[in-house]
Amino acid sequence: MGHEGRGCSRGQNKRQNALSFELENATLSRVTLCFMTTLLEDALRKVAALPRDEQEAIASQIMETLRDEAAWKEKLARNPEKLRRLAEEALQEHRRGETRPLDEL
């Protein structure tokens, strides 16, 4: 998108996009987000066109998801053996025919 020289990491290539946006009532007049996927960039553009309350609701959902992911990563990093046990249990259940595809739930 042509923002390689505006605070993005060196070596940003054409496949990595940057999204710049203006901030209202802020000390910074421009923020550049680097290494954003095209899909995320498109989604954020669509969210930006929504009313403020809908933007807040979507932002809250995203933040909750990121917090949940961070909590799982932390828990599993503390006890990697637990993840191995859970994976083995899931494989055994599958082999016994006790599982169903997610799209059937």
Number of C-alpha atoms within 10 A of each C-alpha: 10 9 15 18 9 14 12 15 11 8 8 15 10 10 11 14 19 22 20 13 11 11 11 9 7 8 7 9 10 13 13 15 16 18 16 14 14 14 9 11 16 13 11 15 13 11 16 12 10 12 9 11 9 13 16 13 11 15 14 12 12 12 12 12 12 12 12 12 12 12 12 12 12 11 13 14 12 10 10 11 11 13 13 12 11 11 12 12 12 14 14 13 12 12 10 9 9 10 12 9 6 6 5 5 5
